[in-house]
């Protein structure tokens, strides 16, 4: 999608603090971090959310997850990290381009989700 902000970031039309890029995926730091280290990995192909993903996306989704540990370690997350995929309105997805959040830091992250 030409107007998708994450598509524009992946194409280099919007600046980002890039961590990694290959022919299928792009990783960059979140501009509103929720942890000392907070970055996202996205497919370059526009997939609106995990709800729209199907078996034709199996390879790129596997690539994202397989690359997550290496990228997390490259950012200093040697003792673990949290992986989050928000999906749809109920799942609190804000940008409708599938993205995997990687969060961590020197101290353990507290709780699964903030209480409401």
MONOR-V624264 format. One record per helix or strand of 3 or more residues. SS is the DSSP state (alpha for helix, beta for strand). FROM is the first residue (numbers start at 1). TO is the last residue. If there is no record, write none. Layout:
ss: {SS SS}
from: {FROM FROM}
to: {TO TO}
This chain:
ss: {alpha beta beta beta alpha beta beta}
from: {5 18 25 37 55 82 99}
to: {10 21 29 43 74 84 104}
